[in-house]
């Protein structure tokens, strides 16, 4: 889960329209939120991902559901309130169900910074705060089949890529070919692109990569051989903002600096 920025309320959703749609839901139960004029800006605000688990909600095999942060059954007056709507995958929406976020608050990625409330350890999320603990439970963020295995697969893939980058550095040291140096920079940029907010499962990828000892060594080595590009630095800076802590008493990504 990463921090999101809410898009501007759609122009059609005026105060009058909101009242009319709310009344329609309360009297007929109609899914008044099932409107592309709502779905499109919600999808864009989350980079086409579920606001909770960060899986893609634009793939053919998956689809987006409009999730009501304050559930529609307990809080019908908020059923079409823009600030109450989130883009979600079917599983996260279904798992959260009628959880009462007023009675037991959970993370709202549009309002809260997730890394203030949850940390990462052994492919599982753990709570730093009560809100973090309750979020993990309410949404099922440690579901083994749906999420935990996916984190392992993502972690394995990104660590393999980092090791491959390390091999490219060794190749450069043996040949000293400029084209190999350029390949190293481009390859690292590719790794860091997987750690950006727009990438699926970005928080997991950024956390695993930035806390890898091999990654730290590769970065320092790249800087020493002048392969560390401005693009790499910019991408790394962004990745640090979404990487989760890996210990209960640590709420920042590890500092990666060049050796002198």
C-alpha positions in Angstrom: 0.0 0.0 0.0 1.3 3.5 -0.9 0.1 7.0 -0.3 -2.3 8.2 -3.0 -3.5 11.7 -4.1 -7.2 12.0 -4.7 -8.3 13.4 -8.0 -10.6 16.4 -8.2 -14.2 15.5 -7.8 -15.9 14.9 -11.2 -17.7 18.0 -12.4 -21.0 16.0 -12.9 -21.1 15.1 -9.3 -22.7 18.3 -8.1 -24.3 18.7 -4.7 -27.8 18.3 -6.3 -26.7 15.1 -8.2 -25.2 13.7 -5.1 -28.4 14.2 -3.2 -30.4 12.6 -6.0 -28.1 9.6 -6.3 -28.0 9.1 -2.6 -31.8 9.0 -2.4 -31.9 6.6 -5.3 -29.6 4.2 -3.5 -31.6 4.5 -0.2 -34.9 3.8 -1.9 -34.0 1.3 -4.5 -30.5 -0.1 -3.6 -29.3 0.7 -7.1 -25.5 0.8 -7.6 -25.4 4.5 -8.3 -21.6 4.5 -8.0 -21.1 2.1 -11.0 -20.4 5.0 -13.3 -17.3 5.4 -15.6 -17.3 9.1 -14.8 -16.4 8.0 -11.3 -14.2 5.0 -12.1 -11.9 6.7 -14.6 -10.6 9.4 -12.2 -10.4 6.8 -9.4 -8.3 4.5 -11.6 -6.0 7.3 -12.6 -5.5 8.4 -9.0 -4.2 5.0 -8.1 -2.2 4.4 -11.2 -4.6 1.7 -12.3 -4.1 -0.3 -9.1 -6.1 -1.4 -6.1 -5.7 1.2 -3.5 -5.1 -1.5 -0.9 -3.1 -4.4 -2.3 -1.7 -2.6 -5.4 -2.6 -5.3 -7.8 -3.6 -4.2 -11.3 -7.3 -3.4 -11.9 -7.0 -2.7 -15.6 -5.9 -6.2 -16.7 -8.5 -8.3 -18.6 -8.6 -10.9 -15.9 -9.3 -8.4 -13.2 -11.6 -5.4 -12.8 -12.2 -2.5 -10.6 -14.8 -2.1 -8.0 -15.7 1.2 -6.4 -15.0 0.7 -2.7 -16.8 2.7 0.0 -14.4 3.5 2.8 -17.3 4.1 5.1 -19.4 1.1 4.1 -22.6 1.9 2.2 -24.8 -0.2 4.5 -23.8 1.6 7.7 -23.3 5.0 6.1 -25.8 5.3 3.2 -25.5 9.1 3.3 -21.9 8.8 2.1 -22.6 6.3 -0.7 -21.7 8.7 -3.5 -19.6 11.2 -1.6 -16.4 11.6 -3.6 -14.0 11.5 -0.6 -15.5 8.2 0.5 -14.8 6.3 -2.8 -11.7 4.3 -3.5 -10.6 2.0 -6.5 -10.3 -1.6 -5.3 -9.9 -5.1 -6.6 -12.9 -7.4 -6.0 -11.0 -9.4 -3.3 -10.0 -6.5 -1.1 -13.4 -4.9 -1.4 -15.1 -8.2 -0.5 -12.7 -8.9 2.4 -13.2 -5.4 3.9 -17.0 -5.8 3.5 -18.9 -3.9 6.1 -15.9 -3.2 8.3 -16.8 0.0 10.3 -13.8 2.4 9.8 -15.3 4.8 12.3 -15.6 2.2 15.0 -12.2 0.6 14.1 -10.1 3.0 12.0 -8.0 1.6 9.2 -5.5 3.2 6.8 -7.1 5.5 4.1 -4.3 5.7 1.5 -5.7 9.1 0.4 -5.3 10.5 3.8 -2.7 8.4 5.7 0.9 7.6 5.0 0.9 3.8 5.0 4.5 3.5 6.1 3.7 5.3 9.3 1.4 2.4 10.2 2.8 -0.8 8.7 6.2 -2.4 8.3 7.5 -5.3 6.3 9.1 -8.4 7.5 9.6 -11.9 6.0 7.1 -11.2 3.1 4.4 -10.2 5.6 3.0 -6.9 6.7 3.0 -6.1 10.4 1.4 -3.2 12.3 3.3 -0.3 13.8 0.1 1.2 15.1 -3.3 -0.1 16.0 -4.6 1.4 12.7 -1.9 -0.6 10.9 -2.8 -3.9 12.7 -6.5 -3.4 12.0 -5.9 -2.6 8.4 -3.9 -5.8 7.8 -6.7 -7.8 9.4 -9.7 -6.0 7.8 -8.4 -6.2 4.3 -6.5 -9.5 4.6 -3.2 -8.1 3.5 -1.3 -11.2 4.6 -3.6 -13.6 2.8 -1.2 -16.5 1.9 -2.5 -17.5 -1.5 -3.5 -14.0 -2.8 -0.8 -11.7 -1.5 2.0 -13.4 0.5 3.0 -15.7 -2.3 2.9 -12.7 -4.7 5.3 -10.8 -2.5 7.7 -13.8 -2.5 7.6 -13.9 -6.3 8.1 -10.2 -6.6 11.0 -10.3 -4.1 12.7 -13.2 -5.9 12.4 -11.4 -9.3 13.8 -8.1 -8.1 16.7 -9.7 -6.2 17.5 -11.7 -9.3 17.6 -8.5 -11.3 19.9 -6.8 -8.7 22.3 -9.8 -8.9 22.2 -9.6 -12.7 23.2 -5.9 -12.4 26.1 -6.9 -10.2 27.2 -9.4 -12.8 27.2 -6.6 -15.4 29.4 -4.5 -13.2 31.9 -7.4 -13.1 31.7 -7.7 -16.9 32.5 -4.0 -17.2 35.5 -4.3 -14.9 36.9 -7.1 -17.0 36.4 -5.3 -20.4 36.2 -1.5 -19.5 33.8 -1.1 -22.5 31.8 2.1 -22.4 28.8 0.4 -23.9 28.7 -2.0 -20.9 28.8 1.0 -18.6 25.7 2.4 -20.3 24.0 -0.9 -20.1 24.5 -1.0 -16.4 22.9 2.4 -16.0 19.9 1.5 -18.2 19.5 -1.8 -16.3 19.5 -0.2 -12.9 16.9 2.4 -14.2 14.7 -0.6 -15.2 15.0 -2.0 -11.7 14.1 1.3 -10.1 11.2 1.8 -12.4 9.6 -1.3 -10.7 9.9 0.6 -7.4 7.9 3.6 -8.6 4.3 4.5 -7.4 2.9 3.6 -10.8 4.3 0.1 -10.8 2.1 -2.8 -9.5 3.0 -3.9 -5.9 5.4 -0.9 -5.8 5.7 -0.8 -2.0 6.8 -4.4 -1.9 9.3 -4.1 -4.7 10.8 -0.9 -3.3 11.0 -2.3 0.2 12.8 -5.5 -0.9 15.2 -3.8 -3.3 16.2 -0.9 -1.0 16.8 -3.2 1.9 18.9 -5.6 -0.1 22.6 -5.6 0.9 23.5 -6.5 -2.6 21.5 -3.5 -3.9 23.4 -1.1 -1.6 26.7 -2.6 -2.8 25.7 -2.3 -6.4 24.7 1.4 -6.0 27.9 2.3 -4.3 29.9 0.4 -6.9 28.0 2.1 -9.8 28.8 5.5 -8.3 32.5 4.6 -8.0 32.7 3.6 -11.7 30.5 6.6 -12.8 27.6 4.4 -13.9 25.1 6.0 -11.5 23.0 8.3 -13.6 20.9 11.3 -12.7 17.8 9.3 -13.7 18.9 6.5 -11.2 19.2 9.1 -8.4 15.8 10.6 -9.1 14.1 7.2 -9.3 15.8 6.1 -6.0 14.6 9.2 -4.2 11.0 8.4 -5.2 11.4 4.8 -4.3 12.5 5.8 -0.8 9.2 7.6 -0.2 7.1 4.4 -0.6 9.4 1.7 0.8 8.0 0.4 4.0 10.1 0.1 7.2 11.5 -3.3 7.9 11.5 -3.1 11.7 9.1 -1.8 14.2 11.3 1.0 15.4 12.4 2.1 11.9 10.2 4.3 9.7 12.6 5.3 7.0 14.3 3.6 4.0 18.0 2.8 4.4 20.4 5.5 3.4 22.5 4.5 0.4 25.6 6.5 -0.1 28.8 6.2 -2.1 31.9 5.0 -0.4 34.8 7.4 -0.4 
